[in-house]
Amino acid sequence: MWIANLEPFVGTGPWVVVAVIGVLVAGKLIALALATRGAEPKDRPGIIKAVAELFRWRR
């Protein structure tokens, strides 16, 4: 599980874990917004699927 990768940071405080997860989520949202900007509505589901595939944790 990917949360196990955060165990070294838990000792520093819960806000560090929240910040790391928040940065990851914000990065995904920014990449998705940039990728779908100006795209045709019919093309957006394919673009969203491709961006989601880039951010998969496990392959």
Secondary structure, 3 states (H helix, E strand, C coil): CHHHHHHHHHCCCHHHHHHHHHHHHHHHHHHHHHHHCCCCCCCHHHHHHHHHHHCCCCC
